[in-house]
Amino acid sequence: MSVQAFLYVIAVILIVLAALPLPTRGISFALLGAACALLAYAWPVITG
């Protein structure tokens, strides 16, 4: 599994966790998932 695919899987898991009614203290799973998705999308540009 490539790094890009791994980041996409982590992003999906975080977004699914954000949809669940879990009590979180200061941690936004939706924002972390969006950040992982953006990082995965930009991974080919970052690594050159």
Backbone hydrogen bonds, N-H to C=O, Kabsch-Sander energy under -0.5 kcal/mol:
donor,donor_aa,acceptor,acceptor_aa,energy
6,F,2,S,-2.2
7,L,3,V,-2.4
8,Y,4,Q,-1.9
9,V,5,A,-2.2
10,I,6,F,-2.3
11,A,7,L,-2.2
12,V,8,Y,-2.3
13,I,9,V,-2.3
14,L,10,I,-2.5
15,I,11,A,-2.2
16,V,12,V,-2.3
17,L,13,I,-2.4
18,A,14,L,-1.8
19,A,15,I,-1.0
19,A,16,V,-0.5
20,L,16,V,-0.7
20,L,17,L,-0.7
22,L,20,L,-2.2
24,T,22,L,-0.7
26,G,24,T,-0.8
28,S,26,G,-0.6
29,F,27,I,-0.8
32,L,28,S,-2.1
33,G,29,F,-2.5
34,A,30,A,-2.3
35,A,31,L,-2.3
36,C,32,L,-2.3
37,A,33,G,-2.4
38,L,34,A,-2.4
39,L,35,A,-2.3
40,A,36,C,-2.6
41,Y,37,A,-2.3
42,A,38,L,-2.1
43,W,39,L,-0.6
43,W,40,A,-0.6
45,V,42,A,-0.6
46,I,42,A,-2.4
47,T,43,W,-2.5
48,G,44,P,-0.8
